[in-house]
Each structure stands twice: as structure tokens, then as C-alpha cells.
């Protein structure tokens, strides 16, 4: 399945997904009921400041983000959460690929968050990064800036 922003799948077409708890659900809870996530491609989307995640996935398969942007995740658990683990089938994996994407203006929210932009919880989660820009992200707990504290 390929989802494109406009005919060309470019960020300039301004397909923004802003706010809310979760932008994309790759689980059986609210997402698709299939056992796998196979060949999902998103092109040209801008994900802005979800409270939990831009992506939460816990099934094997592959998800590719091309020319996407993840920004202003300042009160989130972690922008991208790869939560796949299957002890009974160790050869399977969840692969998240980021091509020509940007992670910018994101900030670690505090002790209830992960201090990462992309988090995988087992060796069955693989990340591929190609020509990705990481700019103005502060993923360190900073006691000198009160706006980074979580309450």
C-alpha cells in the first residue's frame, strides 16, 4: 500500500497530520487486523506533535517513509515506536525505512518518554536510514530549561 501526498508524494503539497494521540497505528488494537504490515509506503507527509507517537507498530513487515518530516514532538512518548517481538518466530522482523526525511524541533518530554526519536524494543526491529536530516532536536533532560520539564 502506498499513500502519497499529492500526485508526486512531496512535502511541498502540505499533507500535515497534527496533534492527537497517535497518527498511524500498526497494531491490531486500532490499526489493521492483518497479521503483518507488508510494503507500506508513505510519501510526502509531515507528522507534527502527537501526544504519544507518529507511528506505533508491533507486527512484522515493512514500512517506508519517503520525503516525510517528523517535527515538534515535544510532549510525546517517542515519535516512532517499533514494538515487535515474537520469541516463537525469531527470523521475522519489523523494518522501518526512512529516505530523504527530516526530524526537526523535537524535544525529550521527561521521565515518561523515551530519549530517542526512533525506538525499537528488540532485535526483531530494524531501522534503515538514508539521507535523513536530524536538526534542532533536544533529546536530553535539561534542568536549566523549565519548558522541558514534565509534570
C-alpha positions in Angstrom: 0.0 0.0 0.0 1.4 3.4 -1.0 0.0 6.7 0.3 1.2 9.8 -1.4 0.7 13.5 -0.5 -0.4 14.8 -3.9 0.4 13.2 -7.2 4.2 13.3 -6.6 4.2 12.4 -2.9 6.1 15.6 -1.9 6.1 17.5 1.4 5.5 20.7 -0.6 1.9 19.6 -1.2 1.3 20.2 2.6 -0.3 17.0 3.9 0.1 17.6 7.6 -1.0 15.3 10.4 -1.0 17.4 13.5 -1.8 16.6 17.2 -3.9 13.8 18.6 -2.6 10.8 20.4 -1.4 8.6 17.6 -1.0 9.3 13.9 -0.6 5.8 12.5 -1.5 2.6 14.2 0.3 -0.5 13.1 -1.2 -2.7 15.8 -4.4 -4.8 15.9 -5.8 -2.6 18.7 -6.9 0.3 16.4 -5.0 -0.5 13.2 -5.4 -3.1 10.5 -6.3 -6.6 11.6 -3.8 -8.3 9.3 -1.1 -10.3 10.9 1.6 -8.3 9.1 2.4 -4.9 7.8 3.7 -5.5 4.3 5.2 -3.0 1.9 3.5 0.1 3.4 5.0 3.3 1.9 4.2 6.9 2.9 5.5 9.7 0.7 5.5 13.4 1.5 3.7 13.6 4.8 4.5 15.9 7.7 3.8 14.5 11.2 3.5 17.2 13.9 3.4 16.7 17.6 1.3 13.7 18.5 0.9 13.1 22.3 2.1 9.5 22.0 3.5 8.5 18.6 3.6 9.3 14.9 3.9 5.6 14.4 3.2 2.7 16.8 3.8 -0.7 15.2 4.0 -4.2 16.7 3.7 -6.6 13.7 6.3 -7.9 11.3 6.7 -6.4 7.9 8.0 -3.2 6.3 7.1 0.5 6.5 8.9 3.1 4.4 8.8 6.8 4.9 9.9 8.8 1.9 10.3 12.6 1.9 8.5 12.8 5.3 9.1 15.1 8.2 8.6 14.5 11.9 8.6 17.7 13.9 7.6 19.4 17.2 7.2 16.2 19.2 7.6 18.0 22.5 5.2 16.1 24.7 5.4 12.7 23.2 6.4 9.2 24.4 8.6 8.8 21.3 7.8 9.8 17.7 8.4 6.4 16.2 7.8 3.3 18.3 8.7 -0.1 16.9 7.3 -2.7 19.4 7.6 -6.0 17.6 8.9 -9.1 19.3 8.0 -12.8 18.7 10.1 -15.3 20.6 8.4 -18.2 18.7 9.4 -16.8 15.3 12.8 -15.1 15.7 13.5 -14.9 12.0 10.7 -12.4 11.4 11.3 -8.6 11.8 9.7 -5.2 11.5 11.7 -2.9 9.2 11.2 0.9 9.2 13.0 2.7 6.4 13.4 6.5 6.3 14.5 8.0 3.0 15.0 11.8 2.5 13.2 12.5 5.7 13.7 15.2 8.4 13.4 15.0 12.2 13.4 18.6 13.5 12.5 20.6 16.5 11.7 17.6 18.7 12.3 17.5 22.4 12.6 14.9 25.2 9.5 15.4 27.3 10.7 13.9 30.6 10.8 10.7 32.5 7.7 9.2 31.0 9.2 9.5 27.5 11.9 7.7 25.6 15.0 9.8 25.0 15.1 8.8 21.3 13.4 9.8 18.1 13.0 6.2 16.9 12.8 3.4 19.4 12.9 -0.3 18.8 12.4 -2.7 21.7 14.1 -5.8 20.4 16.5 -7.2 17.8 13.5 -8.0 15.6 13.1 -4.3 14.9 15.4 -2.9 12.2 15.8 0.7 11.1 17.2 1.8 7.8 18.2 5.5 7.4 19.1 7.0 4.0 19.8 10.7 3.6 17.9 11.8 6.8 18.4 15.2 8.4 18.3 15.4 12.2 18.1 19.1 13.1 17.4 21.1 16.3 16.4 18.1 18.4 16.9 18.1 22.1 16.6 14.6 23.5 18.5 15.3 26.7 16.8 16.0 30.0 17.7 19.7 30.6 17.0 21.0 34.1 18.0 24.5 33.1 15.0 24.9 30.7 11.7 24.8 32.6 9.8 24.2 29.4 11.4 20.7 29.1 10.0 19.5 32.4 7.1 17.1 32.5 4.6 17.3 35.3 
